[in-house]
Amino acid sequence: MFVRKIGIDLGTVNVLVYVSGRGIVLQEPSLVALSIADPRIVALGEEAKMMLGRTPESIEVMRPMRDGVIANYSVTEKMLNHFISKTCGRLQMMVGFKPDVAISVPVGVTSVEERAVHDATIAAGARSAHLVPEPFAAALGAGLPIHTPTGNMVVDIGGGASEAAVISMNGMVVSSSVRVAGLKIDEAITTYIRKKYNLMIGEQTAEDIKIQIGSALPMEEELTIEVRGRDQVQGLPRTIRVSSNEITDCIAEPLQAISAVVRSVLEKTPPELASDIIDRGMVMVGGGAQLRNIDRFLTKETGVPCYVAENPMACTAIGAGKTLEQLEMIRRSMPEL
């Protein structure tokens, strides 16, 4: 079977690829290891993640995406080419069976940032590139009835940006975004441990702490974790123990920024659609939706019921792929596709 239609969630932290008829076929970190002496790619994806914080000075591990948009065009193009070729097979690409690609972009991106994503996708080997707003793709992937005249609200917490949108009749009625998400939560943990314990920890360690004991609200049964790092004063390795309630306190600021975006969208929602959202609730997607109690936190902050989608990380990629399958119908509301 020749791969013809693929949906890509080009995230700051992860890239997911959906193939029409086959589902999610690839999920890899958006990381690239580069040789500094001659700008050559040493590793991509999972292989590059294993090198994060562990490389000599001659190799740099970088994220070509920042805050959901392209920060390094040439590296993003090579990374996309690698993932598209891995999905479709190099032979198919060589003999001219290039795929049609729908790729997600955050709401509120500039026309220059959109053009960069489009051009990088075409240069990476796509026959055509359709840019789909992330909340729209996420709502479609989560199975919300966005083609009906009812209000559907989606909150997408990714790695680089958090977005909220109300969707009705295959169109976005209200949307907003903030460039605060998973990576900012990791940074808050790193800063807290450095200030309180004089301990330097890496990006990977901060993410592990968030995954294992992180919670948006204080937990009834407190969890703890051993954290290893380098002492700032002595410069020697040291181990400390950190509790889940400490992490809840230190990540409160980025969570408030995410909550503010959700509230701003609700404030701008037309009354008829607002009543639908109170009845149906809002759906959370993205890697950040997996943080413990984030749904309860947003319910408490907004007064609107909040639910986490079945497979929150995959929703945007699935929705991007489904956009291609329903392109003609969706184009009536979103002609720019």
C-alpha positions in Angstrom: 0.0 0.0 0.0 1.4 3.4 -0.9 1.0 6.0 1.9 -0.9 9.0 0.5 -2.4 10.9 3.4 -0.6 11.6 6.6 -1.3 13.9 9.6 1.6 15.3 11.6 1.6 16.9 15.0 4.8 18.9 14.8 5.2 19.7 18.5 8.0 21.3 20.5 8.6 18.1 22.6 7.2 15.3 20.4 6.4 14.6 16.7 3.5 12.2 16.1 2.6 10.9 12.6 -0.9 9.5 11.7 -1.4 7.5 8.5 -4.9 7.3 7.1 -6.2 3.8 7.6 -3.4 2.8 9.9 -3.6 5.1 12.9 -0.5 6.5 14.8 2.6 5.0 13.3 5.3 7.1 14.8 5.9 9.0 18.0 9.4 10.4 18.6 10.9 13.4 20.5 11.5 16.6 18.5 15.2 16.5 19.3 18.2 16.6 17.0 21.8 16.0 17.9 24.2 18.1 15.8 28.0 18.0 15.3 29.3 21.5 16.0 32.5 21.4 13.9 30.6 20.6 10.7 26.8 21.2 10.9 25.9 17.5 10.4 23.1 15.6 12.1 24.4 12.9 14.4 21.0 11.6 15.7 17.3 12.3 15.6 14.3 11.6 17.8 14.6 8.9 20.4 18.3 8.4 19.8 18.9 12.2 20.3 16.8 12.2 23.5 19.1 9.5 25.0 22.0 12.0 24.5 20.2 15.0 26.2 22.6 16.5 28.8 25.1 13.7 28.2 27.1 14.9 25.2 30.7 16.2 24.8 31.2 19.8 23.7 31.5 18.7 20.0 27.8 17.6 19.9 24.8 19.8 20.7 21.3 18.4 21.3 18.7 20.9 20.3 14.9 21.4 19.8 14.4 22.8 16.3 10.9 23.8 17.4 10.3 26.4 20.1 6.9 27.4 21.6 5.2 25.4 18.9 6.9 27.2 15.9 10.0 26.6 13.9 13.2 28.0 15.6 15.7 26.5 13.2 14.4 26.0 9.6 17.1 23.8 8.0 17.2 21.4 11.0 13.3 21.2 11.1 13.3 20.4 7.4 15.8 17.5 7.9 13.9 16.2 10.9 10.6 16.3 9.0 12.2 14.6 6.0 13.6 11.8 8.3 10.1 11.2 9.9 8.2 11.4 6.6 10.7 9.0 4.9 10.5 6.6 7.9 6.7 6.6 7.6 6.4 6.3 3.8 9.7 4.4 3.1 12.6 6.0 1.2 11.9 4.0 -1.9 8.4 5.4 -2.2 9.7 9.0 -1.9 12.4 8.3 -4.5 10.0 6.9 -7.1 7.7 9.9 -6.7 4.9 8.6 -4.4 5.0 11.7 -2.2 2.3 12.0 0.4 -0.3 14.7 1.1 0.4 16.1 4.5 -1.8 17.9 7.0 0.4 19.5 9.7 -0.7 21.2 12.9 0.2 24.8 13.8 -0.6 26.7 17.0 -3.4 29.4 16.9 -2.0 32.9 16.8 1.1 32.1 14.7 2.2 34.8 12.3 2.0 34.4 8.5 5.8 34.2 8.4 5.8 31.3 10.9 3.0 29.6 8.9 5.0 29.9 5.7 8.0 28.4 7.4 6.1 25.3 8.4 4.5 25.0 4.9 7.8 25.4 3.1 9.7 23.0 5.4 7.0 20.3 4.9 7.2 20.6 1.1 11.0 20.7 1.2 10.9 17.6 3.4 9.2 15.6 0.6 5.4 16.2 0.9 3.4 16.6 -2.3 1.1 19.1 -0.6 1.0 20.7 2.8 -2.2 21.8 4.6 -1.8 23.7 7.8 -4.4 22.9 10.4 -4.9 24.9 13.7 -4.0 22.7 16.6 -7.2 23.0 18.7 -9.3 22.2 15.6 -7.2 19.1 14.8 -7.3 18.1 18.5 -11.1 18.4 18.7 -11.5 16.3 15.5 -9.1 13.7 16.8 -10.8 13.5 20.2 -14.1 12.7 18.4 -16.0 15.9 19.2 -19.0 16.6 17.0 -17.4 19.8 15.6 -19.6 19.6 12.4 -22.8 20.3 14.4 -24.0 23.8 15.5 -23.1 23.1 19.1 -20.3 24.5 21.2 -17.3 22.2 21.6 -14.4 23.5 23.8 -11.0 22.0 23.6 -7.9 22.8 25.8 -4.6 21.7 24.3 -1.6 21.7 26.6 1.5 20.8 24.6 5.2 21.2 25.3 5.7 24.7 24.1 2.2 26.3 23.9 -1.2 25.9 25.6 -4.3 26.7 23.5 -8.0 26.9 24.1 -10.7 27.1 21.5 -14.5 26.9 21.0 -15.4 25.1 17.8 -18.8 24.9 16.0 -19.8 24.0 12.4 -16.3 23.0 11.4 -14.9 26.5 12.4 -13.2 28.1 15.3 -15.5 30.7 16.9 -13.1 31.8 19.7 -9.5 30.8 20.3 -6.5 32.0 22.3 -3.0 30.7 23.2 -0.1 31.3 25.5 3.5 30.1 25.1 3.5 28.4 28.5 3.1 24.6 28.7 5.0 21.4 29.6 8.5 22.9 29.1 7.7 25.9 31.3 6.5 23.5 34.0 9.8 21.6 33.8 11.7 24.9 34.1 9.7 25.8 37.2 10.7 22.5 38.8 14.4 23.0 37.9 14.4 26.5 39.3 12.7 25.5 42.6 15.1 22.7 43.2 18.1 24.9 42.4 16.9 27.7 44.8 15.7 25.5 47.7 18.2 22.7 47.7 21.2 24.3 45.8 21.0 21.3 43.4 21.4 21.5 39.7 19.3 19.1 37.7 18.9 18.4 34.0 15.9 18.8 31.7 15.3 15.1 31.7 15.3 14.8 35.5 12.8 17.7 35.8 10.5 15.9 33.3 10.8 12.6 35.3 9.8 14.4 38.5 6.8 16.0 36.8 5.7 12.6 35.4 6.2 10.6 38.6 5.0 12.9 41.3 3.7 16.1 39.6 0.1 17.2 40.4 -1.9 20.3 39.7 -3.6 20.1 43.1 -2.3 18.8 46.5 -2.7 15.1 46.7 -4.4 13.2 49.6 -1.6 10.6 49.6 1.7 12.5 49.2 4.2 11.0 46.9 8.0 11.4 47.1 10.9 10.8 44.8 14.7 10.7 45.1 16.3 13.4 42.9 20.0 13.2 41.9 22.0 16.2 40.7 25.1 18.3 41.3 25.5 20.4 44.4 25.9 24.1 43.5 28.2 24.8 46.5 30.5 21.8 46.6 30.2 20.8 42.9 29.7 17.1 43.9 26.9 14.7 43.1 24.1 14.7 45.8 20.7 13.0 46.3 17.7 14.7 47.9 14.0 13.6 48.4 11.2 15.8 47.0 7.5 15.5 47.8 4.5 15.9 45.4 3.1 18.9 47.4 6.3 20.8 46.9 6.0 20.2 43.2 2.4 21.3 43.2 3.4 24.6 44.8 6.3 25.3 42.5 4.3 24.7 39.3 1.4 26.9 40.4 2.6 29.9 38.3 2.6 28.3 34.8 -0.7 26.5 35.6 -2.3 29.9 36.4 -1.1 31.2 33.0 -2.8 28.2 31.3 -6.0 28.8 33.4 -6.0 32.5 32.3 -6.1 31.5 28.6 -9.0 29.1 29.3 -10.9 31.8 31.2 -10.3 34.4 28.4 -11.8 32.1 25.8 -14.8 31.4 28.0 -15.3 35.1 28.5 -15.4 35.7 24.7 -17.7 32.8 23.9 -21.2 33.7 22.6 -23.9 32.9 25.2 -25.6 30.1 23.1 -22.3 28.3 22.8 -21.4 29.0 26.4 -24.5 27.1 27.6 -23.5 24.1 25.4 -20.1 24.1 27.0 -21.5 24.2 30.6 -23.7 21.2 29.6 -21.0 19.2 27.8 -17.8 20.4 29.5 -14.4 21.0 27.9 -12.0 18.3 26.7 -8.3 18.4 27.4 -5.7 17.0 25.0 -1.9 17.1 24.6 0.9 15.8 26.8 0.2 18.3 29.5 -3.3 16.9 30.0 -1.7 13.8 31.6 -0.5 15.8 34.6 -2.4 14.5 37.7 -5.5 16.5 38.7 -5.1 19.0 35.8 -8.8 18.4 34.9 -9.9 19.0 38.5 -7.7 22.1 38.7 -9.4 23.7 35.6 -12.9 22.7 36.7 -12.1 24.5 40.1 -10.7 27.6 38.3 -13.5 28.0 35.7 -16.5 26.3 37.1 -16.9 24.3 33.9 -16.6 20.5 33.9 -13.3 19.3 32.4 -12.4 15.9 31.0 -9.2 14.4 29.6 -9.5 12.8 26.1 -9.0 9.1 25.8 -5.6 9.3 24.1 -4.6 13.0 24.8 -1.2 12.9 23.2 -2.4 11.4 19.9 -5.5 13.6 19.3 -3.8 16.4 17.3 -2.0 14.0 14.9 -5.2 11.9 14.4 -7.3 15.0 13.8 -4.7 16.4 11.3 -5.0 13.1 9.3 -8.8 13.1 9.5 -8.8 16.7 8.2 -7.3 15.3 4.9 -10.0 12.6 4.8 -12.8 15.3 5.1 -11.0 18.1 3.4 -13.8 19.2 1.0 -16.4 19.4 3.8 -14.0 21.3 6.2 -12.9 23.7 3.5 -16.4 25.2 3.4 -15.8 26.7 6.9 -12.0 27.0 6.6 -11.2 27.9 3.0 -7.5 28.6 3.8 -7.0 24.8 4.1 
